[in-house]
Amino acid sequence: MNSHTTSLKKFLILTVVGTVVYYAFGWFIFDFILGAYTEQNTTQLVGFKKTSEQFSMSYLTLSCAAYAVLITYVIAVLTNTNRGMKGLIIGATIGVLVAVMADSYWLASSNFYNNIAVAAADVLGAAVSVGVLGWVIALLSGRIK
């Protein structure tokens, strides 16, 4: 195999593993730990949130995969790191920046969040969940040839 094929294979493996990790850890943080708190502190509009029957696992998986691609690209391609702590810091930083961007938009343009504390909890959840994603990607990046 040439180096481009190996690099693509490594990128795809890291992306698939990252998607699964972010899906599982994201569920744990945002549904299990923060779910009830977020539900109580956001505006509940009829029809805004889909029912469990309407919920699309395909779009959720795509969302997780997009984050995994971004973190894999930054860690395995741009920084070429295989140190877990560096991956955790990179992931947490990107998670915080993306969450601050999205939550600031919601705070500026809507009444979705009932207070800034729920937005801060979301940012903290992003730091932890995307940080873990970065940690896993960095550790695996050094082990996959």
N, C-alpha and C positions, 0 to 999 in steps of 0.2 A: 504494500500500500504506500502511496506517496504521502507527503506531509499535509497536502490539502485535504485528502480523504480522511486522514487521521484527525486533523483539526476539526473537520466537519462532524465526524463521528463523535469526538469528545464534546463538541458544542451541543450536539443533539442529546447525548446522554445526560449532560449537565442540565439541559433545559427540561428534559422529561423528569428527572429526579427533583429538580427545583420546583417544577409545577406541583408535584405530589406533596413535597415538603411545605410549600407555601399554602396549598389548599388545606392541608391538615392543621398546620399551625395557625393559619388565618382563621379557620373555623374555631379552634380552641380559644384564641384571643377575642375575636370579634363577636362570636355567637355565644360561646360557653361562659366566658368571663365578663365581657362587656355588653352582651346582648340585652339583658333586662334593663340595665342602666341606660343604654342608648335608647331603647324603646320608650322609657319613661321620660326622657329629656329631649326628644325630638317631636316635631309637629306631626301628628298622625292624620293625614288627609285620606279620605276614602278614595280608593283606586290608585293611590300613589305607589304603595308597596304591593307587590304581587303576592297572591296567596301561595301556599305551598304547592298547590296543583298547577299554578301558572308559572312558578319559578323555573328558570332555564339553567339546568346544569351545564349545558353547552357554553353559554355565555360566561358563566362563572369559571369554567375551566379555561376558556380563552383569556379571561382576565388574569388568572393565575399564571398561565403560560406567558403572557406578555410581560409580566413582572419578572418571571424566571429568565426570559430572553434578555431583558435589560440588565439584570444583575449578572447573568452569565457573561454577557458581552463586556461589561465593565471589569469584572474580576478576572475572567479567564483570557480575554483578548487584550483589553486596554492596559490593565495593570499587571497581568500575568502573575498574580499572587497565588500562593497555596498555603498561606498562613491564616489559620482560622480567625484569630483576633482581628487581623486586617480586614478580612472578609466581613466580619461582624460589624466593624466600624463603617466600612463602605456601604453595606446594606442598610444599616440603621440611619446613616446620613441621607441616603437616597429616599428611604421610607419617610423620614421626617420632612424632607423637602417636598415630596409629592403630596403628603397629607396636609402640610401647611398650605400649599397651593390650593388644593381642593377645598379644604375646610374654610380657608379665608374667603374663597369665592362664595360658598354657601352662607357664611356670616355676612358678607357684603350684600348679597343679592336676594336673600330669602329669609323666611322665618323658620327654616328647617330645624336649626339648633335652637333650643329654648334658652341656652346659656353657653358661655364660653368654656365652662368646665367639661362639657361633653365633647366639644371639639378638641380640647387638650387631651382628653382620655383617648380619643381617636388617634391623635398624633403619637401619643405614648404607645398605643397598640401597634401602630405602624413601625415605630422604632424597633420594637421587640420582634415583631413577626418578620419584617424584611431584614432585620439584623440576623436572625436565625437563618433565613434563606441565604444571606451572604456568607455566613459562617460555614454552612453545609457546602455551598458551591466552591468556596476556597479550599476547604479540606479535600473534597473529591477531585478538584482540579489538579492537585498534585499527585493524585493516585491513578488517574486515568491517562494512559499514554496514547 
